[in-house]
Amino acid sequence: MNRRISVRGIVLLDNKLLCVKNKPYKEGREPVNKYWCLPGGGLEEQEALLDGITREMIEETGVKPIVGNLLYVQQFTFNEKDYLEFFFHITNGLDYTSIDLAKTAHGLKEIAEIGFIDPSSVPILPEFLATEPLEEHALKNEPAKIISR
C-alpha cells in the first residue's frame, strides 16, 4: 500500500490557530496556495511520531515545540494515495508569535505566509479544522478523535 504518514501541530492562541500558506510545489501554479494548513509534514523512514512533529515544527517555524496530547487522527485517500495524519497539541503557543522564516530550515523555501488565523473565516485544510471546537478538545483529556473521509 502506498501510504504517506504525516504529523501536524495544533498551536492555539487567543482562539486562533497557527497556520501556513505553502508555496506551490510545481512550477506554473499560482504563486500562493489559497488554503491555510497546519505546520508539519511527512515522517522520514522509521521516524517516531514525536520525533517527527518536533523536527517538522522546528524546520518550518524555528521554534522547538512542547508536544502535548494527540488530538486527532485523519485518514483519507487523494489521487489514489492513502494518507494518515496525526495532529498533536503544541502547548507553548506564545513562543510562536514572532516567527522569522529566514531563520528556519525550510520556511523560506516552502512557506509563503505564516500566522495565527481564525480557522472558521478562511479556506483551511483539512476542512474539519473550521468547525471543530479545537480549544475545547485540547483542554480535555480525551482520546484522539478519528476523522475519516
N, C-alpha and C positions, 0 to 999 in steps of 0.2 A: 504494500500500500504506500502510496506517495503522500506523506503527511508532513505538514510544517507545524512545528511546535513553537509557540511564541509566548513571551511574558510581557505584561503591560503594568505600568504603575499608575495607581489612582491617588493623586495628590490633591487634597481638598483644602481650600482656604476661603473663609467668608462666603460659603455657599457657592463657590466657583471651583472649577476643575482645571488643573494644569493640562493643556493640550498643545499639540504642534500641528502645523500645516507642513506637510512634506513637500520637498521639491519633486518634480516629475522624475520617474525612473528611466523613461525612454525619451529620446530626442523627438521633437515635433509636437510634444504635448504642451498644454497650457503651462505658462511659467509657474503657476502656483496651483496646487491641488485645492479643489473647492471644499474639501471636507477637513474638519479638525479631527484629530485622533489622539490617543494617549501615547506618551513616550514609551518606548520599548521596542522589542523586535525578536527575531528568531534566535533560538538556542543554538549554540555550537554543538558539534557532535559530542555526545555523552556528558554535556554540561548539566549540572544540577539546577533546578528551578531558581533557588535563592541566589546562587552564583550568577545566573543569567540575568535576573532582574537587577541585581546590583551593578553588573557590568554595563547593561543597556542604559540604565539611568545615568551613570557616570559618563558614558560615551556621548549621550545626547544632551545632557544638561550641565555636566561638570560638577554635579553635587552628589555626594555619597548618600544614598537613601537609608533611612531607618525603616526596615521592612516589617510591616505588621501582618495582619491576617490575610489569608487568601479569601477574597470576596466573591469572585465569580470565575466560572469555567465556561468557556463558549466553544462549541464545536459547530463547524459549518463546512459546506463544500462550495467552492467557487472555481469556475473554469476547470472542472474535473479534477481539482486538487482538494484534499481534505486538510482542514485547519483545526488546530486545537490551541486555544489561547487561555492563559492563566492570568488573572487580574489581581494584583496584590495592593493592599492599602499601604501607602507610604506615609508615615506618621509625622515626618518633620517638614510640614508644608511651608513654614516660614523661611526655610533655607532656600526655597525655590523662587523667591520674589525678585531676585536680581541676577538673572542668568545672562552670561555673556557667551554667545555662541562661538565667538572667536577663541575662547579658552576651553573648548570642548574637542574631543577626538573626532566626532562625526557631525557636530552641529552645523557648521557652515556648509558642509558637503551635502547633507541630507535634509536639513530643515530650512524652510523659507520663513517661518514665523513661529513664535512660542509665547505662551502667556496663559493667564487664568481667564477662563471664559464661563459663561452661563450655558451649560450644555443644552438647555431647553430652547435657546434662542438662536442657535447657529446649526448649520448642517454638520452632523457628527457621526462618526463611525467608531464602533458599532452603534447602531441606532438605539439599542436599549439604554444607552447612557443618557439619552434625552429625557426619559420618563422614569427611570429607576431612582428610588429615594437613596442616593449614594451615601449621604452623610448619616442618615438613619441606619442604614445597613452596616456602615463602617463602625458605628459605635456599639452595635450589638455583637455579642459573642456567639454568633450562629454559624452553622456550616455554610460553606460556599454555595451560592446559587448556581444552578446549572442552566445555561442558556443554549438552546439548540435551534438552529434554523436551517 
